[in-house]
Amino acid sequence: MTHPAPAVRPAVDVDDSRTWPPALADLVGRLADDVDLAEADRDEYVDLDLDAYEDDVLALLDGHLVRALHCTRLLDYEADAIRAEGLRLLDEDLVNDRLDQARERGLFTDAEHTLLRSGHRLAPGRRVMGSSGEVCLTLSAEATAHHTHGARPLLTNWGGEVVYSPHCDTDPGLAAKLRSLGRPALVTAHLDLAYPGDHKVSKSLVHTFVGKAIGHTPANADVFYRAPVPASHIASIVFPGDLGYDRIPGLPRN
């Protein structure tokens, strides 16, 4: 007996209203119609009293995935691993695996490897509250184009913030080594947010959609996704020189 292939869920892009489900577009349109379109209100879309509609937006995303960007810096074999295995949750094991694989390829000396393994923010004795157990993404490519400074450190320093940040101001040589590894990369992932569970969206989905609808192009939200993203939900990985990367102005080239 053959089994039907699982249905492909359409992807919703907050930057492209043509991808919004009709019922969601109707709700967002009604909410946007109630907003005074003064320029000040556009700029303050995050202050709109919309929180009560977040569950409605989530329900209307049932059967859909939401497109999001993960800004990072990757070595070629790491990009291959994401294509094959998806995005893993950030935790101590992930950080140590990346450091160990880089050391095995001769990218770090033994001394550098030891320092990085003991000094990252998730190492024993150094754990800090933050993004452990999450995949961090952003919803809007348009917003990234307007606020490239937010993505720049993630794109210009290898290893992620938990690795590079402890050394930026204390070890110029090691900081330079981390800036030399890999290439800037944008990973486009499709997320299941209809049943968010422990996932967090900040400010919110409803604010992002309504912000777009009233013409605030940089409207955006950060997603703290508390589940691995499977390889089947990785839409693309692009680097400088690829159209999907170069279409966003202001991003670092190397």
C-alpha positions, 0 to 999 in steps of 0.5 A, a space after each residue: 500500500 502506498 501512502 500519500 505524501 504529506 501535504 506541503 504547507 505554504 510559507 507565509 512571508 511577513 514582507 509579502 502580503 500576497 502570501 498571507 492567508 485570506 482570513 489573516 489578511 482580512 483581520 490585519 486589514 481591519 486592524 490596520 483600518 482602525 489605526 490613525 496613519 499619522 507618521 508618528 503612529 507608523 513609527 510607533 506600531 509596536 505600541 498599538 493595543 493589539 495583544 488581544 489579537 495574537 491568538 487569533 493570528 496564531 490560529 489563522 496560521 494553522 496549516 501554514 509555516 512562517 518564513 524567518 531568517 537566521 543570521 550567522 557566519 558559516 564554514 562550508 561544511 557547517 552549511 552542508 550540515 544545516 542542509 542535511 540536518 537542519 538548525 540545532 538548538 543552541 546549547 553547550 553541546 552545539 558550541 563544543 561540536 563547532 569548536 571541536 570540528 574546527 580544531 580537527 580541520 586545523 582552524 584553531 591551535 590547541 591553545 586557542 581551542 582550549 581557551 574558546 571551549 572554556 571561555 564561551 558563555 555556555 561553558 561550565 561555570 560561565 553559563 549566563 541567562 539568554 538564548 540557550 535552548 533556542 534558535 534565534 531568527 528574525 521575521 523581516 528581510 526588509 527590516 534587516 535591510 533597514 537595521 543592518 547594524 543588528 545583524 552585522 556582529 552575527 555575520 562578521 564573527 564566527 561561532 555565534 555571540 556566545 563564542 565571540 563576545 567574551 573575546 571581542 575586547 579582551 583578546 584582539 588576536 583571537 577576535 581577529 581569528 574568529 572574524 577570519 573564519 567562514 562567510 556571512 550567511 542568511 539561513 531562511 527557515 520555515 517555522 511552525 508558529 501556529 501552536 507556539 508552545 514555548 516559542 517566543 515572538 517579540 514584539 508579536 506576530 500581530 504587531 508585525 503584520 499590522 505594522 506592515 499593513 500600515 506601511 511601516 516597512 521595517 516592522 519586524 519581530 525576533 523569534 526565539 524558537 525552542 525546537 530544532 528546525 528540521 532540514 525539510 524546513 530549511 528553504 535556503 542558505 545564501 552567502 555574498 554573491 548569491 541573489 538572496 543575500 545581495 538583495 539586502 543592501 548594507 550587509 557585510 561582504 566578507 
